[in-house]
Amino acid sequence: MKEKKTEPFEELEKKRLDALQALKIMDTLPEESYERLVRLAIDLFNIPICYIAFLDEERQWFKARYGLKAKQTPRCISFCNVTIKKSEPLIVNDALNDERFANSPLVKQDPFIRFYAGIPLTDPLGYNVGTFCLADTSPKEFDSKQLNLLLNLAHIAKDELTLRKTNLLLQKIKKQLEVRNKLIRKVFSFYMSDEVVNTILESPHHQKLGGHKNKITILFSDLRNFTPLSESIPGETLVSLLNSYFSKMVPVIEKHHGIVDAYIGDAIMVIFGAPYSSGDDSLRAVACALEMQRVLKKLNQTNSKINLPHIEMGVGINTGFAVVGNIGSKKRMQYSAIGSSVNLSSRIQDLSLGGQILISESTYKEVAKDIEINGHLRVKVKGVQSPITIYDVARLKSNNKKEL
């Protein structure tokens, strides 16, 4: 940085004032770090007046002071108005013998200053924004040892300014990150659940490819007889129907802490228990499925009024261990779950009729006390060697709070 003396005063003063403004220190509340330095100086130098001042265009304002009644003075009458323009300490042994200050109101009136020693306080960029000062009502000699001690105290005050500037910068960066994360959250929420977005933002290492084994509950829902339906209505009507269907289902899923893993044509794959478990993921999945069926009935009533076709949904649910994490390539990945438990949930869904919710034995064991069933059945499903038992969910028990 070039020497301040080589710059015209007006240009340097503008930069100095900008530096002062950037610190946002004028008219702030007292801070113990500055007050402590002033008290220490009073004891070390056995002197009646000490202050840390900052100077804007018009004022000398005291951030910390001892021995002065005023909280500020006009800049033009202050000793510090001279100090602030210097790169070295200003020592005035007797103000009455110095033509620069002999007629100052600070000398001829209260506080009747005769001795003054001031050190410029620079910001991290080197601009003089304030001063660290000693004053006495009597003339005083000030030796090199005392000056070095005062310089050390002033250096501590400068460190406080550097810390303040750093904290302000960190606050600015924090706000920028909050805005950035808010934007990322908004954009990502179109493609993944809030839980996954939060995981990405709070734990960047989760953005890596790979996964871990987790106990989860998987829900598959699928519209019945959708293929012939799609062939019998215009494409625009089909898209409108699907969008209205998904728009009603997703809020229900999120309400029960489920994560939409994928849309597979007209099917929805939902995960409960990852990336975070609620502790009752199986029950939440069943409650979610029941509410999805109720919401679909209301949607059909609305759609019938605008001549959209009636649709029905079957649901399959299974609980078990699966590998959950980011699957794909480094450039394009998806948070998903894979494994036999996922496949079984899909197979169970294939067995369901419109309006029906079928659950596996592993899910039933976790929710049996909370639900009522229409019955159960032993069936053989593709990909599983032995027959399995599936349960047809009727409703949640009336005393269960998950009923919504």
N, C-alpha and C positions, 0 to 999 in steps of 0.2 A: 504494500500500500504506500502511495507517495506521501511525502511529508505534508502535514496540514498547512504549514507556513507558506507553501508554494501556491496554495489555492486562494483566490480572492475571498475576502471576509464574507461577503454576501452568500457566495456559493457554499463556503464551509459552514456558515451558520444555518443555512437551509438543511444541509445534510445532518448537522448536529441536532436540529429540532426534529427531523424525521426519525433519527435514531432514538431520541428521547420519547417520541410518541410511540415508537414500536415497542418500547419497554412497558408501556401502559402502567407507569408507576405514579404519575402525578395524581394527587388527591386520593391516594389509597389509604387504607386503614394502617395504623401502626403495626409493625412486625417486630417480634422479639429479637430476631437476628440483628437488626439495625440498632434497636434500643440497647442491646447488650454491648455492642461496640462502643456506643456513646458513653455508657456508664463505665466501661473499662478505661476509656481514655480519661475520663474525669479523675478516676483513682490513680492512674499511672502518672499523669502530669500535674496532679494537684492543682487543677485549674477550674474556674467557676463556670465556664461556658464551653459547650461542645455541640456540634450539630452536623448532620448529614443533609445536604441540600441538593435540590434539583432545580434547574433554571430553564423556564420556557421563554417565550418572547417578552413577557411582561413581569413575571414573578420569580422571586426566589422562594421556593416552597420547601419546608423542612419535613423530611421523611421521619427523622428522629432528632430530638433536641433535648438539651439540658441547660438550664440557666437562662432560657429565653421564654418570654411570655407569648410573643406573637407566633402564630402558626406559619406566617409568610410575611415577606416584605416586598416592596417594589424592587425589581431587579436592578434598576438604574442606580440605586443608592447603596447597593451591596458591595462588599469586598469581593464576593464570589463572582461578580460580573467581570472582574479583572482576571481572577484565577481561571475561569472557564475558557479564557482565550489563550492560556499559556500551556506549555507542555511540561513545565517544571513547577515545583512548589512555589507558593507566594508567601514570603515571611515579612511581616510588618512589625518591627519591634516597638514603634511608637507612632500611632496613627496621626497624632498632632504634628509630628515632624515630617509627615508624608503629604505632599500637596494633593495627591490623588484622593486622599480620604479625610484630610483635616477638617473640611467643612461638611462632611457627611452627617445626616441626622442620626446615624447609628453611633457616631462619635460624640457629637455635641448633646445628644439626648439619650434617654434610656434605649439601649443597655449600656451606653457610655464606653464603647469599645476603644481600648488603647493598643492592645496587642492582638495580632491575628496571625494564624498559620493555617494555610489552606492547601490541600492536595487535590488536583483534578481527578475525578472519577471517570474512567472511560468505559464505554460499552464494549462488547466483544469485537466490534469492528474498529475500535480505536478512537471513537468520537467522544469528546468531553461532554458528558451529560449532567454531571453533578460534581459535588465537592465534599471532602471530609475536612472539617475545620475545628480549630481550637481558638478561643478568644478569652481575653482577660480585660478587666477594667483598669489595670495598671500596666505600664510599659514592662517589657520582658525580653531577656536575651534567650535565644534558642540555639543550642549547640547541635553539632552533627549527630551526636548520639540520640538526642531527643528527636531530631528530624528523621533518622532511620527508623525509630520506633513508630513515629506517626505514619511513615510510608508503609510500614508493615500492616498497621491497622487499616490504612486506606486500601491496601492490596486485598485484605479480607473482604472489605466492602465491595470491591470490584468483582471478587469471586461470587458474591451474592447476586450481583447484576448479571453475571454470566449464567448462574443457575436460574435466575428469573427468565432470562432470554431462552434458555433451553426448555424450561417448563412451558413457556408460551408456544414455542415451536412444537413441542410434543402435543399440546392441546390442539393446535392447528392440524397436525397430522392425524390426531385421533378423530377430529371432526371430519376430515377428508376421508378417513377410512370408514367412518360411520355412513357417510353419504355413498361411498363406493359399495360397501356391503349391502346397504339398502337397495341400491340399484341391482347388484348381483342377485340379492334375494328375490327382488321383483321379477327379474328376467328368468332366473332358474325355477321360480315357482310355477311357471307355465309348463315346465317339463318334469319336475320331480316334487316330492312332498316337502313340506316345511321342515320336517325332521331331518331329511337327507341334506337339505340346504344348510341347516344349522350345523350339522356334522362337518360339512365341507368347510364352512367359514370358521368354525371354532377349532377344528383339528385338521390342518392342511395335509397331514400325512395320510389321511383317509382318501386323498385324491389318487393315491397310487393304485396300480392294478393289484388284484389279489383279494383274498377274503379270509374269513375265519368261521369256524363251526359254531353255530348258534342254535339254541332251541327256539323255534318260532312256530307260529300258526299261520297257515297259508289258506287263503280264501280264493276260490275261482267262481266267477259268475259268468253265465252265458245265456244269450237270448235263445229261446226255443223256436224252431222252424224259421230261422232268420234267412237262410239261403233261398227258399222259395219266395219268401216275402220280398227279398231284395230284387228278385227277378220280375216281380209283379208291379213294382211302383217305380216312378222316375228317380233317377240318381239324386236330383236335388232334394226330393222329398225324403229319400233314404238318409242323406247326410243330415238334414234337419232333424229327423227322428232320432238318429244316433247322438247328435250333439245335445239335444234336450234330455235324452236318457243319461248320458255321461254327466251332464251338468247337475242333474239331480242326485246321482249316485256318489260323486266325489265328495261333496260336503258331508254326507253321512259317513263315509269311510274315514275322513279326517276327524270327524267328531269323536269317533271311537278309537282314535290313535292308530289307524291303519295307514299303510303306505301303498299307494298305487304303484306297483312294480311295472306293469305293462298293460297296454291295450292291445289285444290280439283280435283284430277284426271287431266283432261285437262283444268279445269276452273281456273281462277285467281280472287281472291277477293282483291280489292284495296281500301284503305281508304285515303281520302283527308280531311285535317283539324285537324288531331291529329297525334302526341301529340301537334303539333303547327299548328295554322291556318295561311294561307297566305293572308286571307282576300278576296280572290276570288276563293275559293276552288271548287265551282260548275263549274265555267268556265274552271278552270284547268283540271277538270275531263273530261269535254266534249272535250277540246283540246287534251287531252291525248288519248281519245278513237278514235278520228279522225286520229291522227298520228299512233296509233296502227294498224288501218285498212290499212293505206298507207304502213306501214312497212311490214305488212303481204303480201300485193300484191307483193312487191319486193322479199320477202322471197320465195314466190311461184315460181317466175321466176327463182330464183337461184336453188330451189329444183328440178324443172323440168329438169334441166340440168344434175342432178345426179340421175334421176329416182325416186325421192321421190314424193309421191302423193300430189295433190292440196288440200289445207285445207281452210275452211272458218270459220269466227268467228262472233258471235253475241254478242252485248254489251247492258247491262242494267244499268241505272244510277238513283239514287234517293238521295235526300237531306232531312235530318231530324235529330232528336235527337236520340242518342244511348248511351249506357253505354260503355265507352272505358277504357281499363286498362288491368291488368294482370289477366288472367283467367286460372284456372287449379288447381294444388296442389303446396305445398311449394317446392317440389323437382322438379317439372316440370310444368312450366307455359308458357303461350303465350300471347303476347300483341295482343289484338283483340277487336272487337266491336260486341256487341250483341243488339238485340232489333227489334221491328217491322219495323223500317226503313231499317235495313239490310235485313230482310226477303223480304220486298217489292222490293228492288233492284234486288234480286235474281229472284223473280217472273217476273219482267219486262224483265230481261235477257232471261227467258224461252220463252217469246213471240217473241223475235227478230229472224230475218232470218240471214243467212250468209251475212256478209258485212254491216249489219244494226246496227244503234245505236239508242236505244229507251231511252227516259228520262221521268221522272215523272213530274207532274205538279209543284211540289215544286221546282224541279231543273229548270224547264223551266222559272218560274217566276224570277229566279235570273240571267238567261243568255239570256232571250228573245231578248234583244236589241243587243246582240252580235252574234247571230246565225241565220241561215236560216234553215227552216224545209221543209220536203217534204209533211207534213200533220200531222194530229193528229186523235186520235181515242179513243172512250170511250170503256173500256173493263172491264170485271169482272175477278178478279184474286183470287186465292185461299188464304184464310186467311183474306180477307178484305171484310167487309159486303157490302159496296156500290161500284158501278162501279168507276173506276178511268180513268183519261185522260192521255194518253201517247203520246209523240211527237217523230216523226221520224226525227232525225238530218241529215241535208244535208251537211252543211259546216259552218265554221265561216265566218262572214261578212269580206269582203276584207280589210276593214280598221282596223280590230282587230289584235293587235300585238301578240295575243296568237297563231295565225296561223303560223305553223312552216314548 
